[in-house]
Amino acid sequence: MKKVFENPNTEIFNISDEIPSTVFAYWKGFLDLNDTAAVEACEVSLVYFKEHGIKVMISDHSKLEGASVPFLDWIHDYYFPTSVKNGLKAEIILDSQYDMGCISLDLMYDEEDMYQKISKGELFTPKADSLENAKKLALQLITEMK
């Protein structure tokens, strides 16, 4: 596991040595569109997907405290479509330990909102109950993509 980025809102690791074409992202704090660190973390991940052929991201949101409505709108309008365009096929989600974080994730991955700018099936976003199970699912998905 090689750390490729870190700021107050995320740490991104390339875990392709363990699971091909896969990154692990650890999201934390409160994500707001006016917070340059939150936006930077997302932008860096988008570039990384494209430059390194990343197909799967495991997103650990256990320390995510929440996200503002403008940030969630930006995720739906920009982040998801760009991640698909840059090659991401799946984001495996580990839930937050915070109530507001869980609510934010429910809104972020709400299918009605998510599929306004991307087609259903372009980005698979299952939840996993543990990192171990997320890794197993990531490996299964990568194997099926070959």
N, C-alpha and C positions, 0 to 999 in steps of 0.2 A: 504494500500500500504506500503510494507516494503522494504526499501533500502537494497540490498544485496551486492552491489559493487559500488565503485566510484573511478575513476582516471581522469586524464585530458581529456581523450577521450570519456568517457561514464559514465553513471549512470544506474544501472540495479535495477529494482524494481520487487519484487514478488507481483503480483496483484491477486493471486489465491483466496484471500478472496472475491474478486469482480467477477472474471471470473476464473473458475477452470483451472488449468494446464497452466497458462498464465503469461508471464513476460512482462514488459514494459522496453524498453531500449532507452535511450536518447543519441544519438551519436553526437559528436561535434569535431570541429577542422579539421585538415588535417590528414588523415590516411596514414601512410607510413610504409612499411615493416621493415625499419630500426628503427622505433620508438617503443621501447619496451612497452610503455603504450598502443599503439594501438593494438599490438599483444596480450598483456596481457588481454585486455578487451574482445577480441574475445575468447581467451582460457578459461577465466572464464565463459563466457556465455555457451560454449560448455559443460563444466563440470557440470554447473548448470542444463542444459537441462536434462542430463542423471541422475543426482542424485535426482532431484525433479520431474521427470515425466512431464517436460514442453513440451507441444504440439504446443503452439502458442506464438510467440513473436511479440509484437507491437513495431516497430522501428521508433522512431521519429528522423528524420535526419534534422530537421529544422535548426540546428546550424552546420551541416556538411559543411565544406568549400571545401572539395574535397578528392580525394584519388589518390595515385600514381598508375601507371600501374603495377609495381611489387606487390603492395598490392591487386589490383583487381585480378591479376592472382592467388595469394595465396587464395583469397576468393573462386574463382572458383575451384581450384585444391584441396584445403584442407578444408576450412571452411564449404562450403555447403555440401560436402559429409559427413563430420564428424557430422554436425548438424542433418542430416537425420539419420545417424547411431545412434545418441544419442537420437532420438525420436521426433525431431521437425518436424511438419507437415506443418506449415504455418508461414510466416513472413509477417505481414501487414506493409506496408511502408507509412510513412508520408514524403513528399518531403522536400528538402532543400530550404531555402530562398536565397541561393547563386547560381549563374549561374553555377559555376564550381562544386558545390555540386550536382546540378541536372544532369549535364553531367556525373559525376562520378556514380551516381545512375543508370542512363540509361545504362551505361556500365556494372555496377555490376549485374544488373538484366536482361541483354540482354539474351533472351532465347537461342540463338545459343551458347553463351559462357557458360551459366549456366548449360545447359543440356549436356555438354561434359563429366562430371564426375558423374552426377546423372541422373536418368531416368525422363522423362517428367511425371509430376503428383506426384513425390515424395515430392516436396516442392512447396506449393502454395504461390505465392508472389504478392498478389494484392496491389494496392495503395488505400489509403483512403484520403479523402479531409479534415478530421478533426479527432481529438482524439476521440470525441464522436462517430463518425461513425466507426472508427477503433475498438473501444470497442464493438459496436453492432455486427460488423462482427466477431470479435473474439468469442463472446458468441454464435453466430449462428454456427460457425465452430466447436466449442467444443461440442455443442449440437448434431450436425450431426455426430461427431466422436463416440458418445456413442452407 
